[in-house]
Amino acid sequence: MKIVVNKCFGGFSLSDKAIELYFEKKGEKVWTVDNGYNTSHYTVDPADDPIGIPDEHYWTCYGIDRTDTVLVDVVETLGVEADGSHASLAVVEIPDGISYEINEYDGIEHIAETHRTWH
């Protein structure tokens, strides 16, 4: 199984190019809005709602499944161009069927096999 993790201080994030390619490969549309400070991504056209887009249409990469095959493909295809701000993404392969968790410290992530814990 392939899993995307961040390998540097900062945290997991995708570049605008990676987000656009992710949606293209999913066969879906994403709208990118640059306000001069940062960019936001929406699953509906912001021009269709001048009052304000409901939160459910604001898209962020933070909830994405790190084993998503499209995400893995995007990171493998783009390499460093997939890295978002303060990110250095890598694809780590572990054996199928392993129960795992992604652990992080100051944004640097690693994969650990899940073990039982009692208190």
Sequence and secondary structure as in RCSB ss.txt:
>XXXX:A:sequence
MKIVVNKCFGGFSLSDKAIELYFEKKGEKVWTVDNGYNTSHYTVDPADDPIGIPDEHYWTCYGIDRTDTVLVDVV
ETLGVEADGSHASLAVVEIPDGISYEINEYDGIEHIAETHRTWH
>XXXX:A:secstr
 EEEEE SSS   B HHHHHHHHHHHT   EEEE SS EEEESS GGG TT   GGGEE GGGS TT HHHHHHH
HHHGGGGB TT  EEEEE  TT  EEEEEETTEEEEEE      
